[in-house]
Structures are given as C-alpha cells and as structure tokens.
Amino acid sequence: MVLHDASSSGAQIGLGQWRENKCLSFKFEGISLGCDSTDTACVFDVVGLQWNDVEDVVQGNATIEVAACPKPSGCILEFHALDPAVSSAFTNLTAINITLVNPGVPRSWWADDLQIAWVNNDCTVAACRARVPNEMASPRAHGSFAGSAKGLMRWAIRG
C-alpha cells in the first residue's frame, strides 16, 4: 500500500534506473485508490510514461474519480480497471504518474492493488529480466524512500 501525504499532489511509480532496459517494460491495467475526503469526490490523473532514450514521453492518460467517504475512518479503497478505450495506450511503459487534481485543499491519498503485467513474456525477454540484479534483497543502511520505492516497483513487476 502507498500513502501519499498532502505535501504534493502527485507521485511516480516506475522503473527508475532500469528504465533503459527494454525487457522491463510493463502495461498498466488498474489500481485501487482512495483519498482523504468526506464531502467531495477525488479526481486522479493517471499518466503512462515511456522512456525514449532521452526523456519520458506520455503514452496514455486516464482520469479516475473516487467517491468521497462520508465516514471519518473505516473507508475502503476502490479498484478501478482501465477503460478498454484507453488501455491500449498504457502498454510498453517505464513509469506511471498519479496526480490528485482536485482544486482546493491538498489531500492525502492511498493506492494499493496496482495491476501491472509484462509487455513481453517470451523466453528471450524473460531471460533478460532474470539477469537484472535483485537489489531489493540487498540491505540499505541509509537509503531514501524514493530508492526503496523504485526497488519495490522492480520487485513487484518481476513477479
């Protein structure tokens, strides 16, 4: 589960230092989201990015609306699968940006159940992925949260 505090509206989940490795490209299929709102729905902008050897290029964009939870606690995250009309644009990605776009007061938000899959599962590409070191298993004395999140994303999509 990811908790994104209200200090900024957006977050990126991606391959980080491995973005140049073409065998790690993934497709995004859905996510469970929730936000700290008891009165108005929260609107998220989800952008799929692909590294083109120079910069991140937008591949796809989707808007996800999450209903407010009128209770002060005990709310559940809502799963949102990508609409089939936009899902083809969310393939061959190296990162996903998730931004809460509600106007007004900054809000904390949560994400879980990230549904991703490999773009290519043939033997050659799988062997390429197997050669990528699993740095998540290495102890980190003073690693940053961003570094740990990148390692976790790498671990999660390696499956």
Backbone torsions as a table, in degrees:
resi	resn	phi	psi	omega
1	MET	NA	142.8	178.1
2	VAL	-112.5	131.7	171.5
3	LEU	-111.9	122.0	177.4
4	HIS	-110.4	116.7	-176.7
5	ASP	-75.1	170.6	-173.5
6	ALA	-78.6	5.2	-177.7
7	SER	-68.7	-24.1	174.2
8	SER	-147.7	162.6	-174.1
9	SER	-89.9	-18.9	-171.9
10	GLY	-127.3	165.0	178.3
11	ALA	-146.8	155.4	176.6
12	GLN	-121.4	136.0	174.2
13	ILE	-119.6	121.4	-175.7
14	GLY	-164.2	-170.8	-175.2
15	LEU	-84.1	-12.3	178.2
16	GLY	56.2	-125.3	-175.7
17	GLN	-64.6	-14.0	-179.2
18	TRP	-95.0	7.6	-174.3
19	ARG	-63.1	-22.6	179.7
20	GLU	-81.3	-12.0	-179.6
21	ASN	-83.7	104.3	-173.9
22	LYS	-62.1	-23.0	-178.5
23	CYS	-76.7	-5.9	179.7
24	LEU	-99.3	1.7	179.6
25	SER	-58.6	143.5	-176.4
26	PHE	-133.0	167.6	172.6
27	LYS	-117.4	143.5	-179.3
28	PHE	-100.9	130.8	-175.5
29	GLU	-118.2	-23.7	-179.9
30	GLY	172.1	173.4	-176.2
31	ILE	-161.8	150.9	171.1
32	SER	-96.2	131.4	-177.7
33	LEU	-132.9	155.1	173.2
34	GLY	-158.0	159.8	179.2
35	CYS	-144.6	165.0	-176.4
36	ASP	-84.0	74.1	179.0
37	SER	-142.4	127.5	177.7
38	THR	-103.6	-2.9	-175.6
39	ASP	-126.8	-38.4	-178.7
40	THR	-121.1	150.7	177.3
41	ALA	-64.0	153.8	175.2
42	CYS	-104.9	136.3	-178.8
43	VAL	-113.4	126.0	-179.8
44	PHE	-111.9	140.2	171.9
45	ASP	-104.7	121.2	179.6
46	VAL	-111.7	123.5	-177.1
47	VAL	-121.0	126.7	174.9
48	GLY	-91.6	130.2	-177.4
49	LEU	-117.3	149.1	175.3
50	GLN	-130.7	133.5	176.7
51	TRP	-79.0	126.6	-178.8
52	ASN	-107.4	26.6	-178.6
53	ASP	78.1	-1.2	177.1
54	VAL	-131.8	-44.3	-176.4
55	GLU	-156.2	168.3	174.4
56	ASP	-76.5	131.8	179.3
57	VAL	-117.5	135.2	179.7
58	VAL	-69.5	126.5	177.0
59	GLN	-102.5	-37.1	-176.6
60	GLY	-153.8	157.5	-179.6
61	ASN	-142.7	134.0	178.3
62	ALA	-140.2	148.0	175.8
63	THR	-109.4	131.1	179.1
64	ILE	-123.0	126.3	178.0
65	GLU	-106.8	130.7	-179.3
66	VAL	-116.3	126.0	-179.3
67	ALA	-63.9	148.1	175.0
68	ALA	-66.8	154.8	175.8
69	CYS	-110.4	112.6	-174.9
70	PRO	-69.0	-12.0	179.2
71	LYS	-88.8	148.2	178.1
72	PRO	-74.0	-14.6	177.4
73	SER	-156.5	170.1	177.4
74	GLY	80.5	16.3	179.4
75	CYS	-80.7	154.3	178.6
76	ILE	-113.2	153.6	177.3
77	LEU	-76.6	146.9	179.1
78	GLU	-100.3	130.0	176.2
79	PHE	-82.4	136.3	178.3
80	HIS	-129.9	112.3	172.0
81	ALA	-82.2	147.8	178.0
82	LEU	-65.3	141.4	175.1
83	ASP	-62.2	133.9	-180.0
84	PRO	-55.2	-26.3	-179.8
85	ALA	-67.2	-26.4	-179.5
86	VAL	-112.1	-10.3	-173.2
87	SER	-62.2	-30.8	-179.9
88	SER	-66.0	-22.8	178.1
89	ALA	-79.4	-11.9	-178.0
90	PHE	-102.6	45.0	177.3
91	THR	-125.3	157.9	-179.5
92	ASN	62.6	42.2	-175.6
93	LEU	-95.6	159.6	171.3
94	THR	-120.3	-11.6	178.3
95	ALA	-162.2	160.4	174.2
96	ILE	-130.4	128.8	172.5
97	ASN	-101.1	132.8	177.0
98	ILE	-121.9	121.6	-177.2
99	THR	-129.0	129.8	172.8
100	LEU	-81.0	119.5	-171.7
101	VAL	-107.1	8.7	178.1
102	ASN	-58.7	134.5	173.7
103	PRO	-74.0	159.1	177.4
104	GLY	101.8	-142.5	-173.1
105	VAL	-70.3	135.5	174.1
106	PRO	-61.2	143.8	-179.0
107	ARG	-130.0	148.3	171.4
108	SER	-75.0	152.7	176.0
109	TRP	-146.1	161.7	-175.4
110	TRP	-127.5	150.9	176.0
111	ALA	-140.3	148.0	178.5
112	ASP	-158.9	175.1	175.7
113	ASP	51.3	45.4	177.1
114	LEU	-63.2	118.4	-178.9
115	GLN	-99.7	106.8	178.9
116	ILE	-133.3	159.8	179.2
117	ALA	-148.2	157.2	176.0
118	TRP	-67.6	146.5	176.3
119	VAL	-73.8	-38.3	-174.7
120	ASN	-133.4	127.6	-179.3
121	ASN	-114.9	16.4	-179.8
122	ASP	-69.9	165.9	-171.8
123	CYS	-61.2	-39.7	-178.8
124	THR	-64.3	-44.2	-179.1
125	VAL	-70.0	-39.2	177.7
126	ALA	-63.3	-39.2	177.5
127	ALA	-64.7	-37.2	176.2
128	CYS	-61.4	-45.6	179.0
129	ARG	-63.6	-36.5	-178.7
130	ALA	-66.2	-24.8	179.7
131	ARG	-81.4	-9.8	179.2
132	VAL	-76.5	125.7	-178.1
133	PRO	-63.3	141.3	177.4
134	ASN	-88.7	89.0	-177.2
135	GLU	-74.7	-13.4	179.3
136	MET	-64.7	-27.8	-179.0
137	ALA	-76.6	-15.5	-179.7
138	SER	-79.9	135.2	177.3
139	PRO	-69.1	142.4	177.5
140	ARG	-121.0	121.9	-178.4
141	ALA	-72.2	-51.3	-175.8
142	HIS	-133.1	41.5	-179.1
143	GLY	-67.9	152.0	178.8
144	SER	-80.2	161.0	175.7
145	PHE	-61.7	-41.6	-179.8
146	ALA	-60.8	-41.9	178.6
147	GLY	-64.2	-41.2	177.9
148	SER	-65.9	-39.5	179.4
149	ALA	-64.6	-40.5	178.2
150	LYS	-63.5	-42.1	177.6
151	GLY	-63.7	-39.2	178.7
152	LEU	-65.0	-41.9	178.0
153	MET	-60.7	-43.8	179.4
154	ARG	-60.4	-44.3	-179.9
155	TRP	-64.7	-42.8	-175.3
156	ALA	-65.3	-40.1	-176.9
157	ILE	-86.1	-11.4	178.1
158	ARG	-69.6	-36.8	174.2
159	GLY	43.0	NA	NA
